[in-house]
Amino acid sequence: MAQTPAKTGSKSPAKPKAKPAAKAPASHTAEAKQKFTRALEEAKAGAAALTAEARDRASAKSGDWVEEAKAYGEQAKVKAGELAVEGKARTSDAIAGLGKLVEDNTPTIDDRFGTKYGDYARTASRKMKETAEKIDAKDLDELGEDAREFVRKSPGLAVGIAAVAGFLVARLFSSSK
């Protein structure tokens, strides 16, 4: 059996007591505060500079976007003008063609329904040709003003005409399927 050493009256070596933290002199604390304050001010100034730079970049970019939007707007105006002129020409041609068709069929109308209805057809044909010529003679601004004036004078008739035109267009597209 192994023997354990007997306890002697001696104490184990004492651990050194931790010294209380020495307080930094007041000048060191004030100096640290000043350094911290300077670093904070420098950070604020740097952030402000970065913010101003970002704002300037965004402003320059938004200016570019505005210019691009204006350019697209101008292109759209030009294209809309071209389409309006083309639409005016097609409308005029369609009305003139319809007038010609009615005129070509007036002898048949005379034979089947009588000269009274044939005269109505000739009058309608003549009015359609005159309308086509008026449309050709006017520019788009004049036509727009005429349309606004017509709607102001006869809003009910304008709505009726729009409804009939919408119905005809719908029939045209639904029958083409």
ABEGO torsion letter per residue (X at the ends): XBBBBBBBABBBBBBBBBBBBBBBBAAAAAAAAAAAAAAAAAAAAAAAAAAAAAAAAAAAAAAAAAAAAAAAAAAAAAAAAAAAAAAAAAAAAAAAAAAAAAAAAAAAAAAAAEAAAAAAAAAAAAAAAAAAAAAAABBAAAAAAAAAAAAAABAAAAAAAAAAAAAAAAAAAAAAX
